[in-house]
C-alpha cells in the first residue's frame, strides 16, 4: 500500500555500486518511501551500445530528481563520479535535500 504523502527518494551514484542501489531501494521501500533509481546499469563495458544514449540517460535521471522530495547519494568509500557530481549540483540548484550514504567523523559527506 502506497501512503499518500510518502517521501520520494531518488538514488544517485555510480553504477559500479549497482548492488548498493538494490539494497538502498529495498531499505527505503520497506520504510514506506517511493524510490526512483537508475534505469540501467550503464558501464563502459557496454561500449557503443549506450555511449550515444549517455546524455539522454543523464537528463532522464535529472527528471527523476525533479520528481523526488529527497536525493540519496551512494558515495561508497567517498567515490562520487562526474555524472553524480552533476546530479548533486542540479539537485542543489533545485533546492532538493541531499542525504549521503557515508559521512566522515566531522559529519561532512565522505567524498
DAHU-V83694 format. One record per backbone hydrogen bond with DSSP energy under -1.0 kcal/mol. CO is the residue of the C=O (numbers start at 1). NH is the residue of the N-H. If there is no record, write none. Layout:
CO & NH
CO & NH
This chain:
3 & 6
7 & 34
8 & 69
8 & 70
9 & 36
10 & 72
12 & 74
14 & 17
15 & 18
17 & 20
17 & 21
18 & 22
19 & 23
20 & 24
21 & 25
22 & 26
23 & 27
24 & 28
25 & 29
26 & 30
28 & 33
29 & 32
34 & 9
36 & 11
40 & 42
43 & 46
44 & 47
46 & 49
47 & 51
50 & 53
53 & 57
54 & 58
55 & 59
56 & 60
57 & 61
58 & 62
59 & 63
60 & 64
61 & 65
62 & 66
63 & 67
64 & 68
70 & 10
71 & 99
72 & 12
73 & 75
73 & 101
75 & 78
76 & 79
81 & 85
82 & 86
83 & 87
84 & 88
85 & 89
86 & 90
87 & 91
88 & 92
89 & 93
90 & 94
91 & 96
92 & 95
97 & 71
99 & 73
102 & 110
104 & 107
108 & 104
109 & 111
